[in-house]
Amino acid sequence: MRRTGERHEPVRAVITEAEESIPDQLRRRERRYALMMGLRALCLVAAVLVSASNLPLRMLWVSLCIVGMVVLPWMAVLVANDRLPKKSSQFRSHLPGHPETARALPPGNPVIDHRPDA
């Protein structure tokens, strides 16, 4: 039985700290990998088209495309295997009793720096 004036607040759960689900993380990584491998395929097509044309600095453009074809798979694997960093919550500090919001002295109390020698 509860007494008058006694109040019990429920424990609050902060769900803003929850990470993205595993399937969502996987889907995001797969999309990034597919995008980067698509760029690699575009580099291959561009290298073939540029080498068949009479563009000025043709060998420079072909070299850049070849570098893209070599570097993009390496970057795609790194990006696909990396997970997103955890997000910092803006709400955590607003919870009652959180160390960042707890104060040593309530506002308005004087601060005593030293004791006078008596």
C-alpha positions, 0 to 999 in steps of 0.5 A: 500500500502506498502512503500519501505523497510517496511517489515511485517513478518508473525506470526510464530506458534510453533507446537512442543509444541503440545500434542499427540492427544487424540486417540493416548494417549488412544491407548498408555495407552491401550497398556501399560495396556494390556502388564501389564495384560499379564505379570500378566497372565504369573505370574499366569501360572508360579505359577501353573507350578512352584507349580507342579514341584519339583524346589528348593525354589519352595514356594519362586518362587510361592510367587513372582508370587503371589506378581506379580499377586497382584501388577501388576493390581494396577500398570497397572491402575496407568500407564493407567490413567497417561498421559505423561509429557509435552515435553520441546521445544528446539525451543522456545528459538530461536524465535525472541522476546522470553524473553530468547533471548532478551538482555538488552544491545547489545553486545559490549556496556560498562557496568557502575557499578557506577557513579563517584561522581562529 
